Amino acid sequence: MHQLRFSTVVAAPLTVAFDVARALGRPWREPLVEVVSERPYRDVHTAAPGRRGPRVTHSRRFSATGAGTLVEEQVDWAPSIPGVLGAVAHRLVGRRRVLRAMQAHLDAYAAAAARRAEDVVQVVGVALVDGDRVLVAQRADGPFAGQWEFPGGKVEPGETDLEGLVRECREELGVEVAPQAFLGEVPLDGVVAGGEPGSSTLRVWSGRVTAGTVTPHEHTELRWVRAGELAGLDWIAADRPLLPAVVRLLDRMVGA
């Protein structure tokens, strides 16, 4: 069995990276059968049982980063020609074919994902830290009124994620902020601002206030809380999965 690994970062959220990868398929002449699909984190395809030719398994993992989605692909295959002859054919032909096919595939994939991401409404948030405390905000109205979240909002057309985040903090909190470490990404259920259902995600960074005093222009209340107080709040569902990352961040601040 032979193996090659590839990785690329695409300028798209997790959901878009996963969906576009599935839509494009894989660069092999014979179709593969899906055996694992965990949207938007992982999928695995393999050759159909009993099919003649090389036995191929192609797996992909999708991870959120501050620059976009890291896509890690692994191709495992056994030549259709057994023994020494098959090994020689692999060295002379098979490996180069796989490399060429995957490079062309990844280039087309990255471009397609970036184009698709332009049509998706992205949501961003920030965990603003002051010493061992983080700022949380209570929704004033709508279906999540009374629940807690990290400040932020929707990225507007023409903005980067971080530009949108800085603008939202200026509008919601009346402060200037400096985004810092990327904390994580959460797929959002339903429709966001009229977009395709299930396509948007919430991407969150840590940050600090660089100018001004936080003021609740759009929230019922703003509160600075410590790590031990986070779990006791009634969180919006999208923000709750980010709490472990925020707790680790605050723990590091205490130990610094």
N, C-alpha and C positions, 0 to 999 in steps of 0.2 A: 504494500500500500504506500502511495506517495502523497505528500501533503505540501500545500503552499498556503501562505497566509497573506492577506492584504488588509490595509486600513486606509480610510479617508475620512475627512471631516467635511460634511455638507452644510451649507448655510441654510438650514431648515430646522424646524422643531421636530421632536421625536415622531409625532404622528405623521407628518408629511414625509419624513425620511423613510419610514416604514412602508407607507402606502405607495409611494412612488417606486420603491424597490420591488414591491410585489407586482405592480403594474408592468414594470419593465421586464420582469422575469430574470432569467439567467442566460449567459451567453453560450449555451451548449446546443448542439444540433438536435439531440434527442430530449424530449420533455422529461422533467423530473417530477416525482410524486411528493407532495407536501406531507411531512410526518410530524412536524411541530410548528405551531403558530401561536405566539404570545404577543399580541399587539400591545404596545409598539416596541417591544424589547428584544424579540428573538424569533427566528424561524429557521427551519431545517427542511431541505428537500433532498431526495435520494433517487437513484435509478429504480425503475419499476422492477419487481421481482421477475426473473426469467428473461429479461431483455438481454439481447446480445450486445457486445461491445464493452467499452470500459465501464467499470462499476464506479459511479461518481456519487459523492455526498457533498452537498454545498450548504454550509451553515452561516448564519449572519447574526450578529449581536449589535444592538443600537444603544448607545449611552449618551446622556446629555452632558455637554460641556458649555463653557461660556461662549465659545466660538461657533457653536452649532451642534450637530449630532455626529458623534464618532461612530462610524460604521466599520466593524471588524468582520472580515469574511474569511472563511476557511474552506478550502477545496481539498477533499481527499479522493483519490481515485486509484484503482487497480487496473493495469493495462489488460486489454483483451487477449494479448499474446503472453502466455506464461513463460516462466523460466528466464534464461540468460538473454534470449532474443527479445523478450518483452522489456527487460531492463535496458538493453542497448537502444531500443526504439524510444523508450522514455527519455533517455539522455539526449538523443539526437533530435527528436521531433516533439514528443508529447509535452515535455516541460515548456518548451518555447511556445507551443500552441496555446497552452493554458495561460501563460504570461501575457501573450498578445491579446487573447480574447478578454481576459480580465481587465487589462489596462484600458482597452477601448470601452468596455462595459462601464467601468468606474468613471471615466471621463464623461460619458453620456449621462450616467446616473446623477452625478454631482450637478451638472447643468440643469437637468430636468427637475431635480428637487429644489434648486434655488428659484427656478421660474415658478414652480407651484407654490412655494412659500410666499411669494409676493401677493397671492390671492387670499392668504389666511390671516385672520385677525389675531395678532399675538397679544397676550396679556403678560405684564411684567409686575414684579413686586420687589420690595426691599425690606430687609431686616436691619433697621437702623440701630446701631449699638452705641451705648454711652457707658463705658466701664463694663460692669457686669449686668447691665440692663439692656433690654431691647424694647423698641417702640411697637405697640400694637394699637389697632384702630377698630372701633365698634361701628358697624354699618348703621346708617341713620334710617334708611328706607328700603323698599323693595322686598323681595322674597327672603332675603337674608338679614333683615333688620334685626338689630340687637346682637348679632353674632360678630365674632372677632376675626380680623384678618391682618395681614401685613400690608402697609400702604402701597399703592401702585394703581395700575389701570391699563387701558388698551393703548398699544403703539399705533400712532397715526401713519398714514401713507407717507413715504419719504423719510421716515425716522428710522434710526437703528434702535435696537432694544434699549440700549443705555440712554440714548437721547430721549426716548419716550419716558423712561423711568425718571430721569432728572426733571422733565417737564411736569409729570404727574405729581411729584413731590412738591414742586413749586406751587402748583394749583391747589392740591389737597391740603398741604401742611404749611405753606407759606415760608418754606426754607429752601436753601441750596444744599444739595447733597453730593457726596463723592461715592459712587459705587465702588465696591472692592471685590471680594471673592465671590465666585459663582457658587450657589448653595444647592440648586437642584431644579428639576422640572417636573410638572405634574400634568398629565393629560386632563382636559376639561370635557365633561359630558355635555351633550346638548349643543345648542346653537349659540354662538357668540357674535353679536352685532350682525346678524343676518348671514353669517358664513355657513359653510358646509358643516353639518352635525358631526361632532367628535373630532374636528380637525385642529382646533385651537389648544394651546397649552398655557400653563402659568410657569414662567421662568423667573427665579428669584435670586437676587444677589444680597450679600451683606453690604453695609455702607455706613457712612457717618455724616452728621450734619456739619456743614462747613460755614454756614451763615444763616442767621435768623433764629427765631424761637418757634418750635412746633405749635401750630394753632389748628384746631379742627374745623376747617372750612367746609368739609363735606361729610364729616363723621359726627356721631353723637358724642363720642369721647375718645381721647387719646390717653394712653397709659404706658408708663415705663415699668416693665416687670422683669423679675429675675427668672432664671431657668426653672426653679421649683414652682413658679406660679403659672407657667404656660399650660400645663395639662389640665388645670382646673377651669380654664376659660371655655366658653361655648364657641368652638371654631367653625368657620365656614369649611365645608368638606374639602375643598381644593387646597386650602392652606395647611390643614392638619398633617398631611404626610411630610411636610417640611420641618416639623417641630424637632425631630431628632437631630437634623443638621444644625438647627439654630441652637439647641442645647449644647451640642459639641462646640460650637463657636463661642458661646458664653463661657463654657468651662475653660477653653483655651485663654480667654481674656482674663479669667480669675487667676490662672496659673502663670500668666505672663509677668 
